[in-house]
């Protein structure tokens, strides 16, 4: 509470907003407005077309110390880019055939 406040004696000059003859004014945006000096907080939005990206990232967890009741010891964790989803599929062990089966189940 007794510390000196920051930026009290700043050496930077304050910048001022200047308009050039070509820069737009409020009258350019609202030509029929009765009150041109009222500040508005307008925003612009654009609709961008969706194109599916065939992207998915995955990682294998290490082997868990206990076997599940269905015989699974590992997890395949997948991040799907399009749906922004994290998907998990258990599998028995780390051979390529088991990983492929887990990947196909997630992909379906």
Secondary structure, DSSP 8 states (H G I E B T S, - for coil): --S--TTSS--S--------TTS--HHHH-TT-S-TTS-----------------EEEEE----SS--TTS--EEEEEEETTTTEEEEEEESSSSHHHHHHHHHHHH-
